Amino acid sequence: MKNIIRPLVVLVQFIAFGLLTSCSNTMFQGTLTKSDTSSFNTDRQAILAMVGDYDVGFSFRETVSLVKGYQIKDPKLMKGQEIVRLISDTGRIISLQHVLVVNAEKPIAIKHWRQDWVYEPKELFRFAGNNSWVRHQISDSQRLGKWGQLVYQVDDSPRYAGIGIWEHEHGISAWTSNSSWRPLPRRDLDNSDKYDVIVGINKHVITPQGWLHEQNNTKLRLGKNTRYIVREVGLNTYSRRTSRIPDIGEQYIEATNSYWAIVRNKWTALQKNNVSISLTAKGEPQHLYGHLLGLADEVINGSIKADVAGQEAVAFIDENILVMKTKSLN
């Protein structure tokens, strides 16, 4: 049990920020014309350029208070090491898994967020507040030539999703999302009484040194008097290392791959078969991701087989969610 708890404690303390299973191919249709091919391939190269071993820096700074009496919080800064690995590539769907490597007395691998890139998605599951996600249809004109980025939590549950165009100009490749909602991040659990949702625009930029994830955020309080609270800028830097990060991150992915595949397939099925998903938990769902991460550690320790752990995870997910099958939103 001690081996299971330690990574979870480090996760809560170290990952002070928020967080994909491959989506069903039936969601995406159409063929590329000859004139589209060059841009499509260049987009793919930019996405795949995010794979690698990195020194990472996370910086979040509140900038402007939007309500009387709100005090700007101190900046949240953190550094670490992270590997990004390709776990699936079907052409139009690219899935990248992030794993943090914490260099404590003994290096620890911690499953971090995952990002799926989907070309011209017909629909996206978007955060709707209160630990709920709702399917939104995307029209042909809104998705033409665009990539959806679907970001998932450490337990492969949905987090947020956006859509935008990759632009390749003046030697730089960059993708900018539309505005989208996301849950309260772990870095702000001490601020959970002040706001409920981050409304953010994300930008991914490929650089000679690696890549950047820029965020333009506004924190929103829901309820009878819904209103914006404060603006925030975020900058996550991924600086490519000249030497590899300890193999423990790679070993984690290899050892738990079949287990997490079962978990991802479960979340994919839930999104495919329902128009909304809600967690029964209020606030931070630590009991859900803690249990699923703990099962992964048991797989690594050899105390449970991956398929058995996967089925236990599926049952636990079912116990902790509510679903709705009515009409999706436009």
C-alpha positions as CSV (number, residue, x, y, z in Angstrom):
1,M,0.0,0.0,0.0
2,K,2.9,2.4,0.7
3,N,4.1,2.0,-2.8
4,I,0.7,3.0,-4.1
5,I,0.2,6.0,-1.8
6,R,3.6,7.6,-2.4
7,P,3.1,8.4,-6.1
8,L,-0.4,9.7,-5.4
9,V,0.9,12.0,-2.7
10,V,3.6,13.3,-5.1
11,L,1.0,13.7,-7.8
12,V,-1.2,15.9,-5.6
13,Q,1.8,17.9,-4.4
14,F,3.9,18.1,-7.6
15,I,1.4,18.2,-10.4
16,A,-0.1,21.6,-9.6
17,F,-1.9,21.7,-12.9
18,G,-4.6,20.2,-14.8
19,L,-4.3,17.3,-17.6
20,L,-6.9,11.1,-24.0
21,T,-8.1,7.7,-25.3
22,S,-8.2,7.3,-29.0
23,C,-11.6,8.4,-30.3
24,S,-13.8,6.2,-32.4
25,N,-13.0,6.5,-36.1
26,T,-16.7,6.7,-36.9
27,M,-16.6,10.3,-35.6
28,F,-14.4,11.4,-38.6
29,Q,-15.2,11.2,-42.3
30,G,-14.0,12.6,-45.6
31,T,-10.8,12.5,-47.7
32,L,-8.1,15.0,-48.3
33,T,-7.8,16.7,-51.6
34,K,-4.5,17.1,-53.3
35,S,-4.2,20.7,-52.2
36,D,-4.9,19.8,-48.6
37,T,-2.2,17.1,-48.3
38,S,0.8,19.4,-47.8
39,S,-0.8,21.3,-44.9
40,F,-2.2,18.1,-43.3
41,N,1.3,16.5,-43.4
42,T,2.9,19.6,-42.0
43,D,0.3,19.7,-39.2
44,R,1.1,16.1,-38.4
45,Q,4.8,16.8,-38.3
46,A,4.2,19.7,-35.8
47,I,2.1,17.5,-33.5
48,L,4.6,14.6,-33.6
49,A,7.4,17.1,-32.9
50,M,6.1,17.2,-29.3
51,V,7.3,13.7,-28.7
52,G,10.6,13.6,-26.7
53,D,12.3,14.0,-23.3
54,Y,12.0,17.4,-21.7
55,D,12.9,19.7,-18.9
56,V,9.6,21.3,-18.1
57,G,8.6,24.5,-16.5
58,F,5.1,25.5,-15.4
59,S,4.3,29.1,-14.7
60,F,0.8,30.6,-13.9
61,R,0.3,34.2,-12.9
62,E,-2.9,36.0,-12.1
63,T,-2.8,39.4,-13.7
64,V,-6.1,41.4,-13.3
65,S,-8.7,41.2,-10.6
66,L,-12.2,41.5,-12.1
67,V,-14.2,41.7,-8.8
68,K,-14.0,44.1,-5.9
69,G,-12.0,42.7,-3.0
70,Y,-10.3,39.8,-4.8
71,Q,-6.6,39.6,-4.0
72,I,-4.2,38.5,-6.8
73,K,-2.6,35.2,-5.8
74,D,1.1,34.6,-5.8
75,P,2.5,33.1,-9.0
76,K,2.6,29.3,-9.2
77,L,5.9,28.1,-10.5
78,M,7.2,24.5,-10.9
79,K,10.0,22.7,-12.7
80,G,10.5,19.0,-13.5
81,Q,11.2,16.4,-16.1
82,E,8.7,14.8,-18.5
83,I,8.6,12.4,-21.3
84,V,6.1,12.6,-24.1
85,R,5.5,9.4,-26.0
86,L,3.4,8.4,-29.1
87,I,1.0,5.7,-28.1
88,S,-1.3,5.8,-31.2
89,D,-1.3,7.2,-34.7
90,T,-4.0,6.4,-37.2
91,G,-3.2,9.3,-39.5
92,R,-6.1,11.5,-38.5
93,I,-5.9,10.7,-34.8
94,I,-2.6,11.1,-32.9
95,S,-2.4,10.3,-29.2
96,L,0.5,11.5,-27.0
97,Q,1.0,10.4,-23.4
98,H,2.9,12.5,-20.9
99,V,4.7,11.0,-17.9
100,L,6.4,13.0,-15.2
101,V,9.7,11.7,-13.7
102,V,10.3,13.1,-10.3
103,N,14.0,12.9,-9.3
104,A,13.5,12.2,-5.6
105,E,15.9,9.9,-3.6
106,K,14.5,7.3,-6.0
107,P,13.1,8.4,-9.3
108,I,9.3,8.2,-9.5
109,A,7.2,8.0,-12.7
110,I,3.8,9.6,-12.5
111,K,1.2,9.3,-15.3
112,H,0.4,12.9,-16.3
113,W,-2.0,14.2,-18.9
114,R,-2.7,12.9,-22.4
115,Q,-3.5,14.8,-25.5
116,D,-5.3,13.4,-28.6
117,W,-5.1,15.4,-31.8
118,V,-8.1,14.7,-34.1
119,Y,-8.3,16.0,-37.7
120,E,-11.7,17.6,-38.5
121,P,-13.7,16.2,-35.6
122,K,-17.4,16.0,-36.0
123,E,-18.0,16.4,-32.3
124,L,-16.2,17.1,-29.1
125,F,-16.9,16.4,-25.4
126,R,-16.6,19.8,-23.6
127,F,-16.5,20.6,-19.9
128,A,-19.8,22.1,-18.7
129,G,-19.0,22.7,-15.1
130,N,-19.7,20.7,-11.9
131,N,-17.7,17.7,-13.1
132,S,-19.8,17.3,-16.2
133,W,-18.9,17.0,-19.9
134,V,-21.4,17.4,-22.8
135,R,-21.1,16.3,-26.4
136,H,-21.1,19.2,-28.9
137,Q,-21.6,18.8,-32.7
138,I,-19.2,20.7,-35.0
139,S,-20.5,21.8,-38.4
140,D,-18.6,21.1,-41.6
141,S,-17.6,24.7,-41.9
142,Q,-16.4,24.9,-38.4
143,R,-14.1,21.9,-38.6
144,L,-12.7,22.2,-42.1
145,G,-8.9,22.0,-42.0
146,K,-8.9,22.2,-38.2
147,W,-7.5,19.9,-35.5
148,G,-9.3,19.2,-32.3
149,Q,-7.2,18.8,-29.2
150,L,-8.8,16.5,-26.6
151,V,-7.0,16.7,-23.2
152,Y,-7.6,13.9,-20.6
153,Q,-6.9,13.6,-16.9
154,V,-4.3,11.4,-15.3
155,D,-7.0,8.6,-15.1
156,D,-7.9,9.1,-18.8
157,S,-11.2,10.7,-18.0
158,P,-12.1,13.8,-20.1
159,R,-10.8,17.2,-19.0
160,Y,-11.2,19.8,-21.8
161,A,-11.3,20.0,-25.6
162,G,-10.8,22.7,-28.2
163,I,-10.4,23.1,-31.9
164,G,-8.2,25.3,-34.1
165,I,-6.0,25.6,-37.1
166,W,-2.3,24.8,-37.2
167,E,-0.5,27.8,-38.9
168,H,3.0,27.5,-40.3
169,E,4.5,30.9,-40.9
170,H,7.9,32.6,-40.7
171,G,9.6,29.3,-39.6
172,I,7.2,28.7,-36.7
173,S,4.3,26.1,-36.3
174,A,1.6,27.2,-33.9
175,W,-2.0,26.0,-33.1
176,T,-4.5,28.2,-31.3
177,S,-7.7,26.9,-29.9
178,N,-11.2,28.4,-29.6
179,S,-12.3,29.4,-26.1
180,S,-13.2,26.4,-23.9
181,W,-14.1,25.5,-20.3
182,R,-11.9,23.3,-18.1
183,P,-12.2,22.1,-14.5
184,L,-10.6,23.8,-11.5
185,P,-6.9,22.8,-11.7
186,R,-5.1,21.2,-8.7
187,R,-2.8,24.2,-8.4
188,D,-5.8,26.1,-7.2
189,L,-7.5,23.7,-4.8
190,D,-6.8,26.3,-2.1
191,N,-8.8,28.8,-4.2
192,S,-11.8,26.5,-4.8
193,D,-14.2,28.7,-2.9
194,K,-13.5,31.6,-5.3
195,Y,-14.2,30.1,-8.7
196,D,-15.4,26.9,-10.5
197,V,-14.3,27.0,-14.1
198,I,-11.3,28.2,-16.2
199,V,-12.3,29.7,-19.5
200,G,-9.2,29.4,-21.6
201,I,-7.6,29.8,-25.0
202,N,-4.6,27.5,-25.6
203,K,-1.7,27.9,-27.9
204,H,0.9,25.3,-28.8
205,V,4.1,26.6,-30.4
206,I,6.9,24.4,-31.8
207,T,10.3,26.0,-31.2
208,P,13.9,25.0,-32.0
209,Q,14.3,24.1,-28.3
210,G,11.2,22.1,-28.0
211,W,7.7,23.5,-27.6
212,L,5.5,25.8,-25.6
213,H,2.0,25.6,-24.2
214,E,0.6,29.1,-23.7
215,Q,-2.7,29.8,-21.9
216,N,-4.9,32.8,-21.7
217,N,-7.3,32.1,-18.9
218,T,-10.2,33.7,-17.1
219,K,-11.5,32.2,-13.9
220,L,-15.3,32.0,-13.7
221,R,-17.6,31.5,-10.7
222,L,-20.8,29.7,-11.4
223,G,-24.1,30.0,-9.7
224,K,-26.9,32.5,-9.3
225,N,-24.5,35.4,-9.8
226,T,-22.2,33.8,-12.4
227,R,-19.3,36.1,-13.1
228,Y,-15.6,36.3,-14.0
229,I,-13.2,36.6,-11.1
230,V,-9.6,37.1,-12.4
231,R,-7.5,36.8,-15.5
232,E,-4.5,34.5,-15.6
233,V,-1.6,33.8,-18.0
234,G,0.1,30.4,-18.2
235,L,3.3,29.4,-19.8
236,N,4.4,25.7,-19.9
237,T,7.8,25.2,-21.5
238,Y,9.1,21.9,-22.8
239,S,12.9,22.2,-23.4
240,R,14.3,19.2,-25.2
241,R,17.1,17.4,-23.3
242,T,20.4,16.4,-24.8
243,S,20.4,13.3,-22.5
244,R,17.6,10.9,-21.9
245,I,15.5,11.0,-18.8
246,P,15.8,7.9,-16.5
247,D,14.1,4.9,-18.1
248,I,11.6,4.6,-15.3
249,G,9.1,6.7,-17.3
250,E,9.4,4.5,-20.4
251,Q,9.2,1.4,-18.1
252,Y,6.0,2.8,-16.6
253,I,4.3,3.1,-20.0
254,E,5.4,-0.4,-21.1
255,A,4.4,-2.1,-17.9
256,T,0.9,-0.4,-17.7
257,N,0.1,-0.1,-21.4
258,S,-2.5,-2.9,-21.6
259,Y,-4.1,-1.8,-18.3
260,W,-4.5,1.8,-19.4
261,A,-5.8,0.6,-22.9
262,I,-8.7,-1.0,-21.1
263,V,-9.4,2.2,-19.1
264,R,-9.1,4.3,-22.3
265,N,-11.5,2.1,-24.1
266,K,-14.0,2.4,-21.3
267,W,-14.0,6.2,-21.4
268,T,-14.2,6.1,-25.3
269,A,-17.3,3.9,-25.1
270,L,-18.9,6.2,-22.6
271,Q,-18.3,9.2,-24.8
272,K,-19.5,7.3,-27.9
273,N,-22.7,6.1,-26.4
274,N,-23.8,9.1,-24.3
275,V,-24.2,12.8,-24.8
276,S,-23.1,13.7,-21.3
277,I,-21.0,12.3,-18.6
278,S,-20.9,13.5,-15.0
279,L,-18.9,12.4,-12.0
280,T,-20.8,11.7,-8.8
281,A,-18.0,13.4,-6.8
282,K,-18.2,17.0,-5.9
283,G,-15.0,18.9,-6.3
284,E,-11.6,17.2,-6.8
285,P,-12.2,13.6,-7.8
286,Q,-9.1,12.3,-6.0
287,H,-10.8,9.0,-5.0
288,L,-11.4,8.2,-8.7
289,Y,-8.0,9.0,-10.1
290,G,-6.3,7.7,-6.9
291,H,-7.9,4.3,-7.3
292,L,-7.1,4.0,-11.0
293,L,-3.5,5.1,-10.5
294,G,-3.2,2.7,-7.6
295,L,-4.4,-0.2,-9.7
296,A,-1.7,0.7,-12.3
297,D,0.9,0.5,-9.5
298,E,-0.4,-2.9,-8.5
299,V,0.1,-4.0,-12.1
300,I,3.7,-2.8,-12.0
301,N,4.3,-4.6,-8.7
302,G,2.9,-7.8,-10.0
303,S,0.2,-8.1,-7.4
304,I,-2.6,-8.1,-10.0
305,K,-2.7,-8.9,-13.7
306,A,-3.4,-6.1,-16.2
307,D,-6.7,-7.5,-17.5
308,V,-8.0,-8.1,-14.0
309,A,-7.0,-4.6,-12.9
310,G,-8.6,-3.2,-16.0
311,Q,-11.9,-4.8,-15.3
312,E,-11.8,-3.6,-11.7
313,A,-11.1,-0.1,-13.1
314,V,-14.1,-0.3,-15.5
315,A,-16.4,-1.3,-12.6
316,F,-15.1,1.5,-10.4
317,I,-15.7,4.0,-13.2
318,D,-19.3,2.8,-13.6
319,E,-19.8,3.3,-9.9
320,N,-18.6,6.9,-10.0
321,I,-20.4,8.4,-13.0
322,L,-23.8,9.4,-14.3
323,V,-24.6,9.4,-18.0
324,M,-27.3,10.9,-20.3
325,K,-28.4,9.7,-23.7
326,T,-30.5,12.6,-24.9
327,K,-29.8,14.9,-27.8
328,S,-26.3,16.5,-28.0
329,L,-25.7,20.3,-28.3
330,N,-24.8,22.2,-31.4
